Amino acid sequence: MAPKELTSFGSSVLLKYASHRNGAPPVTGESYMESRRQDDGAEGLWRVHDGLYDLTEFISRHPGGQNWLRITKGTDITEAFESHHIAQTAADLLPKFFIRSASRSQPRNSPYTFHEDGFYKTFKRRAAYVLKITPDSSFSRWFNDGLVASCFLLLVSAAATSSYVLATVGAFCISITAICSHNFTHMRDNWRMYYLSLCYLSLEDWRISHILSHHQYPNTQLDMEISMLEPLLEYFPTKTKKTLSMLGAAVAFTVSACIMLPSKIPYRLDRDFGLGQLDATRDRADYGSNPVLVLSRYGDHALHHLLPTVDHCRLRALYPVFTETLAEFGIQYRFTTAWTLFKGSFKQLTRREPNQCAPGSVIDLKH
């Protein structure tokens, strides 16, 4: 695990160093959630902003599925609550379960804010209206189903004919299936989310490491997908990072090609949740509006991080209000290329000093 000097970087606004980073690797979903229970000041309940709520009786009635509430009991679920509930329904229902305010001695251990007049809440209100009048798309569902059917057909044929070519193509289809099924793991419980299991991934662990951790706190100390790769891949800059370690990380990254991060992870005085997501994500310009590329290569990634429960094929309809909100808050979001992202990952792996400037070549901040 990387040293504690990271307290001064990436998530410097955390009041307490993330407990899951104190233990020996690997970080597991269980150990991560236990650390959140230690750090979040939820007192065995569910914390949303500065309120404590008892959702025990609501677990069986939760429209998104029971497991979301079961695994988050005793933690601060503010980011998940805000990003997973686009309509006002959940916010109107929540006060019925209010128990008491959180202790003043235990402020939220989070890098983000959700002001009503801030970027994220403004965009979410506009997006909710657009989604309400935008027809649902069935493309992602039948495309994912088609991939799964192709996987079984190819692998059965490969076994019957002893064809390595068919087996290779089948394996490729499985990998694309896992990427596409990622779309369904964010949504309320549905049977397509289990497509992820074809790659021998635990759905519950994935929902913790990716959805409740990475998606809520990307590129910060609370991002489990950053911590779980240490000490093999150290994305946070540390003065003690060794050259040999950086070379090993470069080899490991080239082999795995598992993560692409921007080369600079900036500080920002405005800690709005939405702006934090934009700083941590990038979109490739060459995907365009091609739904196959969007589904199979994590396209429309910024919008997906802002509203993760929305079907990928509906995100395209949100660009007009997204652009409108960016302009209103003086932010220019730009698309980039796969090559830039790939180079950026290596730059970040070799960084010993934190970069405190937003990457102007990709996202310009107008003051």
C-alpha positions in Angstrom: 0.0 0.0 0.0 1.3 3.5 -0.8 2.5 5.6 2.1 0.4 8.1 4.0 1.9 11.1 2.4 -1.0 10.7 0.0 -3.1 12.5 2.6 -1.8 15.7 1.0 -2.8 14.7 -2.5 -5.8 13.8 -4.6 -8.4 13.9 -1.8 -6.7 16.5 0.4 -10.2 17.7 1.5 -10.8 14.3 3.3 -10.9 15.0 7.0 -9.6 11.5 7.7 -7.1 9.3 5.8 -9.1 6.5 4.2 -8.9 3.5 6.5 -8.9 0.9 3.8 -5.5 2.2 2.7 -3.9 1.4 6.1 -4.1 -2.3 5.7 -2.0 -4.7 3.7 -3.2 -5.3 0.1 -5.3 -6.6 -1.5 -8.3 -4.4 -0.7 -11.5 -6.4 -0.9 -15.1 -5.2 -1.2 -15.7 -6.4 2.4 -12.7 -4.6 3.8 -13.5 -1.4 1.9 -17.1 -1.2 3.2 -15.9 -1.9 6.7 -13.4 0.9 6.5 -16.2 3.2 5.3 -18.2 2.3 8.4 -15.3 3.4 10.5 -14.8 6.7 8.7 -18.3 7.9 7.7 -19.9 8.7 11.0 -23.2 7.0 10.1 -23.5 5.4 13.5 -24.9 2.1 12.1 -27.5 3.9 10.0 -27.5 5.3 6.5 -26.0 8.8 6.2 -27.2 11.2 3.4 -25.6 14.6 3.6 -25.7 15.5 7.4 -28.7 13.4 8.2 -28.9 9.9 9.6 -31.7 7.6 8.4 -32.9 4.2 9.3 -33.9 2.4 6.0 -34.2 -1.0 7.6 -37.9 -1.3 6.9 -37.5 0.0 3.4 -34.9 -2.5 2.3 -37.4 -5.0 1.0 -39.3 -2.3 -0.8 -36.3 -0.5 -2.4 -37.1 -0.3 -6.1 -33.4 -0.6 -7.0 -33.0 -3.9 -5.2 -32.4 -4.9 -1.6 -28.6 -5.5 -1.8 -27.8 -1.8 -2.4 -29.1 -0.9 1.0 -27.8 -4.0 2.8 -24.2 -3.6 1.8 -24.2 0.2 2.5 -25.7 0.1 6.0 -23.5 2.1 8.4 -22.0 4.3 5.7 -22.3 7.7 4.0 -24.4 7.1 0.8 -24.7 10.7 -0.2 -22.9 10.4 -3.5 -24.7 7.2 -4.5 -28.1 8.6 -3.4 -27.6 11.8 -5.4 -26.3 10.2 -8.6 -28.6 7.1 -8.6 -31.8 9.0 -8.1 -32.4 11.5 -10.9 -36.1 12.2 -10.3 -37.2 13.9 -7.1 -39.2 10.9 -5.8 -36.4 9.5 -3.6 -35.6 12.9 -2.1 -39.3 13.4 -1.2 -39.5 10.0 0.4 -36.3 10.1 2.4 -37.5 12.4 5.3 -39.9 9.7 6.4 -36.9 7.7 7.6 -35.0 10.5 9.3 -33.7 9.7 12.8 -31.4 12.5 13.7 -28.7 14.8 12.4 -25.1 13.5 12.3 -22.8 14.6 15.0 -21.2 18.0 14.4 -17.9 16.5 15.4 -18.2 14.1 12.5 -18.4 16.1 9.2 -18.7 14.2 6.0 -15.4 12.5 5.0 -16.0 13.2 1.3 -14.3 15.4 -1.3 -17.6 16.6 -2.8 -20.5 19.0 -2.3 -24.0 19.1 -3.7 -25.3 22.7 -3.6 -28.7 23.3 -5.1 -27.3 26.0 -7.3 -24.1 24.1 -8.1 -23.2 22.5 -11.4 -24.3 19.0 -10.7 -27.7 19.6 -9.2 -28.5 22.2 -11.9 -27.5 19.7 -14.6 -29.4 16.8 -12.9 -32.6 18.8 -12.8 -32.4 19.6 -16.5 -31.4 16.0 -17.4 -34.5 14.6 -15.4 -36.8 16.6 -17.6 -35.1 15.5 -20.9 -35.1 11.9 -19.8 -38.8 12.1 -19.0 -39.7 13.1 -22.5 -37.1 10.9 -24.3 -38.3 7.4 -25.4 -36.5 4.4 -23.9 -34.1 2.5 -26.2 -34.0 -1.3 -26.5 -30.8 -1.4 -28.5 -28.5 -1.9 -25.5 -30.6 -4.8 -24.3 -30.8 -6.8 -27.6 -27.2 -6.0 -28.4 -26.0 -7.4 -25.1 -28.3 -10.4 -25.5 -26.9 -11.0 -29.0 -23.4 -10.9 -27.7 -24.1 -13.6 -25.1 -25.8 -15.8 -27.7 -22.8 -15.3 -30.0 -20.5 -16.3 -27.2 -22.2 -19.6 -26.5 -22.5 -20.4 -30.2 -18.9 -19.7 -30.9 -17.5 -21.5 -27.9 -19.7 -24.6 -28.5 -18.6 -24.6 -32.2 -15.0 -24.2 -31.1 -15.3 -27.2 -28.8 -17.0 -29.3 -31.5 -14.5 -28.4 -34.2 -11.4 -28.0 -32.0 -11.0 -24.6 -33.6 -8.7 -22.1 -31.8 -9.9 -19.4 -34.1 -13.5 -19.8 -33.0 -12.4 -20.0 -29.4 -10.5 -16.8 -29.7 -13.4 -15.0 -31.3 -15.7 -16.4 -28.6 -13.4 -15.1 -25.8 -13.3 -11.7 -27.4 -17.1 -11.7 -27.4 -17.1 -12.5 -23.7 -14.9 -9.6 -23.0 -17.1 -7.2 -24.9 -20.1 -8.8 -23.2 -18.6 -7.9 -19.8 -18.1 -4.3 -20.8 -21.6 -4.0 -22.2 -23.2 -5.7 -19.2 -21.5 -3.0 -17.0 -24.3 -0.8 -18.2 -26.9 -3.0 -16.5 -24.9 -3.4 -13.2 -25.5 0.2 -12.4 -29.3 -0.1 -12.8 -31.9 -1.4 -10.5 -31.6 -5.2 -10.2 -32.2 -7.0 -13.5 -31.2 -10.4 -14.9 -28.8 -8.9 -17.5 -26.5 -7.7 -14.8 -25.5 -11.3 -14.3 -23.8 -11.3 -17.7 -20.8 -9.9 -15.8 -20.4 -13.3 -14.2 -19.4 -14.8 -17.5 -16.0 -13.3 -16.8 -15.8 -14.8 -13.4 -16.4 -11.5 -11.7 -18.4 -11.2 -8.5 -21.4 -8.9 -9.0 -21.4 -7.8 -5.4 -17.7 -7.0 -5.3 -18.0 -5.2 -8.6 -20.8 -3.1 -7.3 -18.7 -2.1 -4.4 -15.3 -1.5 -6.1 -16.7 0.0 -9.3 -20.1 1.6 -8.5 -20.0 2.5 -4.8 -16.3 3.4 -4.8 -14.8 4.3 -8.2 -17.9 6.0 -9.6 -18.6 8.0 -6.5 -15.0 9.1 -5.8 -12.9 8.7 -9.0 -9.2 9.2 -8.7 -9.3 9.9 -5.0 -8.2 8.0 -1.9 -11.7 6.6 -1.7 -11.5 5.1 -5.2 -11.0 1.4 -4.5 -10.0 0.7 -8.1 -6.9 2.9 -7.5 -6.0 1.3 -4.2 -6.5 -2.3 -5.3 -3.8 -2.1 -7.9 -1.1 -0.9 -5.4 1.8 -1.5 -5.1 1.9 -2.9 -8.7 0.4 0.2 -10.2 0.8 3.4 -8.1 -1.2 6.2 -9.8 -0.9 8.6 -6.9 2.3 10.6 -7.0 4.6 10.0 -4.1 8.1 11.3 -3.4 9.2 7.8 -2.5 8.1 6.2 -5.7 11.0 4.2 -7.0 12.2 4.1 -10.6 12.3 0.3 -10.7 8.7 0.3 -9.4 7.7 2.7 -12.2 9.3 0.5 -14.9 7.5 -2.5 -13.5 4.3 -0.6 -13.5 4.8 0.4 -17.1 5.2 -3.3 -18.1 2.2 -4.4 -16.0 0.1 -1.6 -17.5 1.1 -2.5 -21.1 0.2 -6.1 -20.5 -3.1 -5.5 -18.7 -4.2 -2.3 -20.4 -6.8 -2.2 -17.7 -7.1 1.5 -16.8 -6.9 4.8 -18.7 -6.6 7.9 -16.7 -5.9 11.5 -17.6 -2.3 12.5 -17.2 -3.2 15.2 -14.7 -5.5 14.9 -11.7 -6.1 18.5 -10.7 -7.2 20.3 -7.5 -10.3 22.4 -7.7 -11.5 24.9 -5.2 -15.2 24.3 -6.2 -15.7 20.7 -4.9 -19.0 20.2 -6.8 -19.6 16.5 -7.4 -20.2 17.0 -11.1 -17.1 19.0 -11.7 -15.1 16.3 -9.9 -16.5 13.7 -12.2 -15.5 15.8 -15.3 -11.9 16.2 -14.0 -11.6 12.4 -13.6 -13.2 11.3 -16.9 -12.5 11.7 -20.6 -14.4 10.9 -23.8 -12.9 9.8 -27.1 -13.8 12.0 -30.1 -13.8 9.1 -32.5 -16.7 7.2 -31.0 -19.3 9.8 -32.2 -22.8 8.6 -31.9 -22.1 4.9 -32.8 -24.1 2.9 -30.2 -21.9 -0.2 -30.6 -18.7 1.8 -29.8 -20.4 3.6 -27.0 -21.6 0.4 -25.4 -18.5 -1.7 -26.0 -15.8 0.9 -25.2 -17.2 3.0 -22.3 -18.4 5.9 -24.6 -20.2 9.0 -23.4 -18.1 8.4 -20.3 -18.6 11.9 -18.7 -22.4 11.7 -18.9 -22.2 8.1 -17.6 -20.3 9.2 -14.5 -22.7 12.0 -13.9 -25.8 9.8 -14.3 -24.6 6.2 -14.0 -28.1 4.5 -13.9 -29.2 5.9 -17.3 -29.0 3.5 -20.2 -26.0 4.3 -22.3 -28.1 4.6 -25.4 -30.2 7.5 -23.8 -27.2 9.6 -22.8 -26.8 11.1 -26.2 -30.1 13.0 -25.7 -28.5 14.8 -22.8 -25.7 16.6 -24.6 -27.8 19.8 -25.3 -28.5 20.4 -21.6 -25.0 19.2 -20.7 -23.5 21.8 -23.1 -25.9 24.4 -21.8 -24.9 23.8 -18.2 -21.2 23.8 -19.0 -21.6 27.2 -20.7 -23.6 28.6 -17.7 -20.8 27.6 -15.3 -18.0 28.7 -17.6 -16.6 25.3 -18.3 -15.4 23.9 -21.6 -15.4 20.1 -21.9 -13.4 18.7 -24.8 -13.1 15.3 -26.3 -9.7 13.6 -26.6 -8.1 10.5 -28.2 -7.2 7.0 -27.1 -3.5 7.8 -27.7 -3.7 10.8 -25.4 -5.4 8.7 -22.7 -2.8 5.9 -23.1 0.1 8.3 -22.8 -1.6 10.0 -19.9 -1.7 6.8 -17.9 2.1 6.4 -18.2 2.6 10.0 -17.2 0.5 9.5 -14.1 2.3 6.3 -13.2 5.7 8.1 -13.2 4.5 11.3 -11.4 6.3 12.0 -8.1 4.8 15.4 -7.5 1.1 16.2 -7.7 -0.1 18.4 -10.5 -2.3 21.2 -9.1 -3.5 22.6 -12.5 -6.5 21.4 -14.4 -5.4 19.9 -17.8 -6.3 22.8 -20.1 -5.7 20.8 -23.3 -8.7 18.7 -22.4 -10.9 20.7 -20.0 -10.6 24.5 -19.8 -11.7 26.3 -16.7 -12.8 29.9 -17.4 -12.7 32.1 -14.4 
